[in-house]
């Protein structure tokens, strides 16, 4: 096998790959052996028709496609390695010569990794992001905890907005019950707007034991077309009225929900936690603004196939995340009306941003001679081991040279991000 390399514009390259005629002949024979049982010719048992007979009846190229498909993956992989190009896309393949007795020749057009030419990357000016936590924010956070600590209790009074009513209901349209229009023992939070507009309002003031006739009209855009825009009557029986009972926010509350003895100490800790969250958010925002400016200042010619490949990889990663949630990509498409191509198009802007970020960070790493030590890599592996609760023997099975290289690259990128962020000037 031989390969010729043609450098094209915009970080593209074309590999012309030649597979010797004898190798192509071997592949044709393999294709024949794979498919011979599919051919039935009078006078021959199935699977016993000679190769030449099949080629004579169906044409010399009857096995070319299968033979080419057998040869190209291995030939391309070998050619890509020999080329020493930094290929960053899937190949676009075109067969240029396929004929019995001749070399098999095909081309593979690929994107090659571009380099970012940095503009200004130190002393980037960004607007200061204030970090302040107000008393109102502290109180709101404590209210959330109070909500989590609440409990529902049955009350002997008419229902109010915010209460939960336990009801049986049967709905009819023109006196006829409809599918999905009835339930027993249903818990409905009044004011939640989870039912048809007007339904919940008519249960405000009802007490346990009440029989209430609720009159509503289904919205014109209701999902069930046979009910859209129609008037309905729901016969409701109220069994219980429940309300939420909240604990008092005092020292005892602080002791129940935290490690502190007093409400004042608890509030200080909540404020500290909120401050840390805001500081982390502000740091991330500052990093993003700095990176956006560095990308804007840099010169990078990114080939479209590189972006396509990155977006396709992101679709695959998205599918894996959905699978962890018990959802297939096909099911997701049914719910959203998307397809693989539309999802890929949606992800392309982020794919481009990811590529730009990585390339400028690699340029910063090179410009600033940023290095990552073996000790740094081992410290990260130790963190992973601790996070996943693995012993040394189990962890050793996962720690490959490729993993170490990836960790090293990621740590260097993070050091570069920290460098340019620390070097930034707040306006």
Residue pairs with C-beta under 8 A, 6 or more apart in sequence:
1 17
1 18
1 19
1 20
1 23
1 75
1 78
1 79
2 17
2 18
3 15
3 16
3 17
3 18
3 78
3 79
3 82
3 83
4 15
4 16
4 18
5 13
5 14
5 15
5 16
5 83
5 85
6 13
6 14
6 15
6 16
7 13
8 14
8 109
10 301
10 303
11 111
11 112
11 113
11 114
11 301
11 302
11 303
11 306
12 109
12 110
12 111
12 112
12 303
12 305
13 83
13 85
13 87
13 109
13 110
13 111
13 112
14 107
14 108
14 109
14 110
15 76
15 79
15 80
15 83
15 91
15 107
15 108
15 109
15 110
16 96
16 105
16 106
16 107
17 75
17 76
17 79
17 105
17 106
17 107
17 108
18 103
18 104
18 105
19 71
19 75
19 103
19 104
19 105
20 103
21 101
21 102
21 103
21 104
23 71
23 104
24 67
24 71
24 98
24 102
24 103
24 104
25 100
25 101
27 67
27 68
27 70
27 71
27 104
28 51
28 63
28 64
28 67
28 100
29 51
30 67
30 70
31 63
31 66
31 67
31 70
32 51
32 54
32 63
34 66
35 63
35 66
36 47
36 48
36 49
36 51
36 54
37 46
37 47
39 46
39 49
39 54
39 58
40 46
40 49
41 49
41 53
41 54
41 57
44 50
44 53
51 63
54 62
55 62
55 63
60 100
61 98
64 98
67 104
68 95
68 98
68 104
68 106
71 104
72 93
72 106
75 106
76 91
76 93
76 108
79 108
80 87
80 91
80 108
80 110
85 110
85 112
86 112
86 113
87 110
87 111
87 112
87 113
88 110
88 111
88 112
88 113
88 303
88 305
88 306
88 309
89 110
89 111
89 303
89 305
89 306
89 308
89 309
90 110
90 305
90 308
90 309
90 312
91 108
91 109
91 110
92 108
92 109
92 110
92 305
93 106
93 107
93 108
94 106
94 107
94 109
95 104
95 105
95 106
96 105
96 106
96 107
97 103
97 104
97 105
97 106
98 104
98 105
98 106
110 305
111 303
111 304
111 305
111 306
111 309
112 303
113 306
114 300
114 301
114 302
114 303
114 306
114 359
115 300
115 359
115 362
115 363
116 298
116 299
116 300
116 356
116 359
116 360
116 362
116 363
117 298
117 299
117 300
117 363
118 294
118 297
118 298
118 360
118 363
118 364
118 367
119 294
119 297
119 298
119 299
120 294
120 297
121 294
121 297
121 298
121 360
121 364
121 367
121 420
121 423
122 420
122 423
123 423
123 424
123 425
124 290
124 293
124 294
124 420
124 423
124 424
124 425
125 424
125 425
125 426
125 427
126 286
126 289
126 290
126 293
126 424
126 425
126 426
126 427
127 289
127 426
127 427
128 426
128 427
129 282
129 285
129 286
130 282
131 275
131 278
131 279
131 282
132 278
133 271
133 274
133 275
133 278
137 274
138 267
138 270
138 271
138 274
141 270
141 274
142 249
142 266
142 267
142 270
145 257
146 246
146 247
146 249
146 253
147 246
149 246
149 247
149 253
149 256
149 257
150 244
150 245
150 246
150 247
151 244
151 245
152 164
152 242
152 243
152 244
152 245
153 242
153 243
153 244
153 245
154 240
154 241
154 242
155 163
155 241
155 242
155 243
156 207
156 208
156 241
157 207
157 241
158 204
158 205
158 206
158 207
158 241
159 165
159 190
159 203
159 204
159 205
159 206
159 207
159 238
159 241
160 190
160 204
160 243
161 190
161 191
161 204
162 189
162 190
162 191
162 243
162 244
163 189
163 190
163 241
163 242
163 243
164 187
164 188
164 189
164 190
164 241
164 242
164 243
165 187
165 188
165 190
165 203
165 206
165 238
165 240
165 241
165 242
166 185
166 186
166 187
166 188
166 238
166 239
166 240
166 241
166 242
167 186
167 188
167 203
167 236
167 237
167 238
167 239
168 182
168 183
168 184
168 185
168 186
168 236
168 237
168 239
169 181
169 182
169 183
169 186
169 214
169 234
169 235
169 236
169 237
170 177
170 181
170 182
170 234
170 235
171 177
171 178
171 181
171 182
171 232
171 233
171 234
171 235
172 178
172 181
172 232
172 233
172 234
172 235
173 227
173 230
173 231
173 232
173 233
174 230
178 226
178 227
178 232
180 224
181 232
181 234
185 239
187 242
188 194
188 195
188 200
188 203
190 200
190 203
190 204
191 200
192 200
193 200
194 200
196 216
196 217
196 218
196 219
196 232
197 216
197 219
198 214
198 215
198 216
198 217
199 214
199 216
199 234
202 212
202 214
202 215
202 216
203 212
203 214
203 236
203 238
206 212
206 236
206 238
206 241
207 238
207 241
208 238
208 239
208 240
208 241
209 238
209 239
210 237
210 238
211 235
211 236
211 237
211 238
212 236
212 237
212 238
213 233
213 234
213 235
213 236
214 233
214 234
214 236
215 231
215 232
215 233
215 234
216 231
216 232
216 234
217 229
217 230
217 231
217 232
218 224
218 227
218 228
218 229
218 230
218 231
218 232
219 228
219 229
220 228
220 229
221 228
222 228
222 229
247 253
247 256
249 263
250 263
251 261
251 262
251 263
253 263
254 260
254 261
254 262
254 263
254 265
254 266
255 261
257 266
258 266
258 269
260 266
260 269
283 421
286 421
286 424
287 417
287 421
290 420
290 421
290 424
291 357
291 360
291 417
291 420
294 360
294 364
294 420
295 353
295 356
295 357
295 360
298 356
298 359
298 360
298 363
300 356
300 359
300 360
302 352
302 355
302 356
302 359
306 355
307 348
307 351
307 352
307 355
308 344
308 348
310 351
310 352
310 354
310 355
311 344
311 345
311 347
311 348
311 351
312 344
314 347
314 350
314 351
315 329
315 340
315 343
315 344
315 347
318 329
318 343
318 347
319 328
319 329
322 328
322 329
322 331
322 332
329 340
332 338
333 339
333 340
333 343
338 346
358 413
361 412
361 413
361 416
361 417
362 413
364 370
364 416
364 419
364 420
365 412
365 413
365 415
365 416
368 416
368 419
370 412
370 415
370 416
370 419
371 412
372 408
372 411
372 412
372 415
376 408
376 411
377 404
377 407
377 408
377 411
380 407
380 411
381 395
381 399
381 404
381 407
384 390
384 395
385 392
385 395
388 395
390 398
